[in-house]
Amino acid sequence: MSSTPTHATPPAIAFIGGGNMASALIGGLVRAGHAPASILAIDPGDAARQALQASFGVRVQPAADAGLAGAGLVVWAVKPQLFAEAAAPCAALVGGALQLSVMAGIRSDAIAHAIGQAPAAARIVRSMPNTPALIGRGIAGLYATPAVTAAERHQIEQVLAPTGQTLWVDQEADLDAVTALSGSGPAYVFYMVEAMVAAATQMGLSPAQGKRLALATFDGATALAAQSDEPVATLRERVTSKGGTTHAGLESLRADGVADAIGRAVRAAQQRARELGDQFGG
């Protein structure tokens, strides 16, 4: 199986790219009640198409054709470096659709030009999701061009709802900060968990015990912070008795400049996001 037959009825939603993020969104849409036949995924990879059709029963194609015309929403889910190549055969077919991009680094002006639209008139929403979206626990930063209506913003929120939370920003440049903080953020957390597990083994615990303790601690602490109206600093202070174990650990972190190091790391990621925007979609 390489593709499904072309349907006379245009898809309600067409995905350009069928990787992990597309799969997460398509799965959420189907679970939310969208008819699989109303969703089209275009991907040149046989394995990606087969997985999407087997898992969700959606329409799949290896390349764009006239069946793409008339889609109400087009979701761009290809790697940034492949966007220009992927957009070329689609441009004449998708110009009238609402556009949702989950690609890092491709700015809205570049998307508008690629589909033959004037940037001022193009209806484009850029989304910066993160990998916990794959289990419905993500958060996506969103930016909409001025031509996107309130109803269309709501539509995008509904599409992304199964993957987790959404947060709108007013300036497109703010997506670079979102990328640095939440887009790259899961890797920072994993890095800290790795370090905690390593410390656990040095103290005599098994790797499995260290991993379980570290993950449960992150899960519980973030859940507590999310449910509390108090500042995170207040929650930290409540755990920290002067002269106690937590105080000793935090003093070591302060002496090593960990807070400053985290700030530098996030700013480095933000700068790289800007550079990618310049490279792929200035």
C-alpha positions in Angstrom: 0.0 0.0 0.0 1.5 3.3 -1.0 -1.5 5.7 -1.1 -5.3 5.8 -1.0 -7.3 6.7 -4.1 -8.1 10.4 -4.8 -11.4 11.4 -3.4 -13.8 13.7 -5.1 -14.6 15.5 -1.8 -11.7 17.7 -0.8 -10.3 17.1 2.7 -11.3 19.3 5.6 -7.7 19.1 6.9 -4.6 18.3 4.9 -1.2 17.6 6.5 2.0 18.2 4.5 4.3 15.8 6.2 3.4 12.7 8.2 6.0 12.5 11.0 5.6 12.4 14.8 3.9 15.7 15.3 1.5 15.1 12.4 0.7 11.7 13.9 0.1 13.3 17.3 -2.3 15.9 15.8 -4.1 13.4 13.5 -4.6 11.0 16.3 -6.1 13.7 18.5 -8.4 14.8 15.7 -9.7 11.3 15.1 -10.2 10.7 18.8 -12.1 14.0 19.0 -14.5 12.7 16.4 -13.2 14.0 13.1 -14.0 11.6 10.3 -10.8 9.9 9.1 -11.9 10.4 5.5 -11.9 14.2 6.0 -8.2 14.1 6.8 -5.5 13.8 4.2 -1.8 13.3 4.9 0.9 13.8 2.2 4.3 12.2 2.8 6.7 10.6 0.3 7.7 8.0 2.8 5.9 4.7 2.5 6.4 3.8 6.1 5.0 7.1 7.4 1.9 6.8 5.1 1.3 3.2 6.1 1.6 4.0 9.8 -0.9 6.8 9.5 -3.5 4.8 7.6 -3.1 1.7 9.7 -3.4 3.7 13.0 -6.1 6.2 12.1 -7.6 5.2 8.7 -7.0 8.7 7.2 -6.4 9.3 3.5 -2.7 9.3 2.5 -0.8 10.2 -0.7 2.8 10.3 -1.6 2.6 13.7 -3.4 0.2 16.6 -3.8 -2.4 16.5 -6.6 -5.7 18.2 -7.4 -7.3 16.4 -4.4 -5.5 18.8 -2.1 -7.4 21.8 -3.5 -10.3 22.9 -1.4 -8.8 21.8 1.9 -10.1 24.2 4.6 -6.9 23.9 6.8 -3.4 23.0 5.7 -1.0 21.9 8.4 2.7 22.2 7.5 4.6 19.5 9.4 7.8 18.9 7.4 11.4 19.6 8.5 12.3 23.2 7.9 15.0 22.4 5.4 12.4 20.5 3.3 9.7 23.2 3.3 10.6 24.9 0.0 10.6 21.5 -1.8 7.4 20.4 -0.2 5.6 23.7 -0.8 6.4 24.0 -4.5 3.8 21.4 -5.8 1.2 22.6 -3.2 1.3 26.3 -3.7 -1.3 26.5 -6.5 -3.7 24.3 -4.5 -3.7 25.6 -1.0 -3.6 29.4 -1.2 -7.2 29.9 -0.1 -6.8 27.7 3.0 -6.0 28.6 6.6 -2.4 27.6 7.2 -1.0 26.1 10.4 2.7 25.6 10.7 4.4 23.3 13.3 7.8 23.9 11.7 10.6 25.6 13.6 12.3 28.5 11.9 10.0 29.1 9.0 8.5 32.6 9.4 5.0 33.5 8.3 6.3 35.8 5.5 8.2 32.9 4.0 5.1 30.6 4.2 3.0 33.3 2.5 5.5 33.8 -0.3 5.8 30.0 -0.8 2.1 29.6 -1.3 1.8 32.7 -3.5 0.1 35.0 -1.0 0.8 38.5 0.0 2.0 38.4 3.7 -0.5 41.0 4.8 -3.4 39.0 3.5 -2.2 35.5 4.3 -4.1 33.6 7.0 -1.2 31.8 8.8 -0.8 30.5 12.4 2.6 29.4 13.5 2.8 26.9 16.3 5.9 25.9 18.4 4.9 22.7 20.1 7.1 20.4 22.2 7.5 16.7 22.3 5.2 16.0 25.3 2.5 16.7 22.7 3.0 13.1 21.7 1.3 12.0 25.0 -1.2 14.9 25.2 1.0 16.8 27.8 2.6 19.4 25.6 2.3 23.2 25.3 2.4 25.1 22.0 3.2 28.7 21.6 1.0 30.3 18.9 1.3 33.4 16.7 -1.4 34.4 14.2 -1.0 36.9 11.3 -3.4 39.8 11.4 -5.7 38.3 8.7 -6.6 35.3 10.9 -10.0 35.7 12.5 -11.0 35.0 16.1 -13.0 32.0 14.8 -10.0 30.7 13.0 -7.9 31.1 16.2 -10.5 29.0 18.0 -10.3 26.4 15.2 -6.6 26.1 15.6 -6.9 25.8 19.4 -9.4 22.9 18.8 -6.9 21.2 16.4 -4.1 21.4 19.0 -6.2 20.7 22.1 -5.5 16.9 22.1 -1.8 17.6 22.3 -1.9 19.8 25.4 -2.0 23.5 26.3 -1.8 26.5 24.0 -0.4 30.0 24.6 -0.8 32.9 22.2 1.9 35.5 21.7 1.5 38.9 20.1 4.7 39.2 18.2 6.1 36.6 15.9 9.6 37.2 17.3 8.3 35.9 20.7 8.2 32.4 19.2 12.0 32.3 19.4 11.7 32.7 23.2 8.9 30.0 23.2 11.2 27.7 21.2 14.1 28.3 23.7 11.9 27.8 26.8 9.3 25.2 26.1 10.3 23.9 22.7 13.8 22.9 23.8 12.8 22.7 27.5 12.0 19.0 27.6 15.7 18.3 26.8 16.8 20.5 29.7 14.5 18.4 32.0 15.8 15.2 30.7 19.4 16.5 31.2 18.7 17.2 34.8 17.0 13.8 35.3 20.1 12.2 33.8 22.3 14.0 36.3 20.1 13.1 39.2 20.1 9.4 38.2 23.9 9.5 37.9 24.1 11.0 41.4 21.7 8.4 42.8 24.0 5.6 41.5 27.0 7.3 43.0 25.2 7.3 46.4 24.5 3.5 46.1 21.0 3.4 44.6 20.3 1.5 41.4 19.7 3.3 38.1 16.1 2.1 38.2 15.5 3.5 41.7 17.2 6.8 40.8 15.1 7.2 37.7 11.9 6.4 39.5 12.7 8.9 42.3 13.8 11.6 39.9 10.8 11.4 37.6 8.3 11.2 40.4 9.9 14.3 42.0 9.7 16.3 38.8 6.1 15.1 38.2 5.0 15.9 41.7 6.8 19.2 42.0 5.5 20.6 38.7 2.0 19.4 39.5 2.1 21.2 42.8 3.4 24.4 41.3 0.7 24.3 38.6 -2.0 23.9 41.1 -0.7 26.5 43.5 -1.5 30.3 43.3 1.7 31.1 45.1 5.0 32.1 43.4 7.4 29.2 42.7 9.9 30.9 44.9 7.6 30.7 47.8 7.1 26.9 47.2 10.9 26.6 47.1 11.4 28.5 50.3 8.8 26.2 52.1 11.0 23.2 51.3 14.2 24.9 52.4 14.9 25.0 56.1 18.0 26.9 57.0 20.7 24.4 57.9 18.8 21.5 56.5 19.5 19.1 53.6 17.6 21.1 50.9 19.5 24.3 52.0 22.8 22.5 51.6 21.9 21.3 48.1 20.6 24.7 47.0 23.7 26.5 48.3 25.8 24.1 46.3 23.7 25.0 43.2 24.1 28.7 43.9 27.9 28.4 44.3 28.1 26.7 41.0 26.1 29.4 39.3 23.4 27.0 38.1 20.7 29.7 37.7 22.9 31.8 35.5 23.9 28.7 33.5 20.3 27.9 32.8 19.6 31.5 31.7 22.6 31.3 29.3 21.4 28.0 27.9 17.9 29.4 27.2 19.3 32.5 25.6 21.6 30.4 23.5 18.6 28.4 22.3 16.7 31.6 21.5 19.6 33.0 19.5 19.8 29.7 17.5 16.1 30.0 16.8 16.6 33.4 15.4 19.5 32.2 13.2 17.3 29.3 11.9 14.6 31.8 11.1 17.1 33.9 9.1 18.4 30.8 7.3 15.1 29.2 6.4 12.5 31.9 6.3 13.7 35.4 6.7 
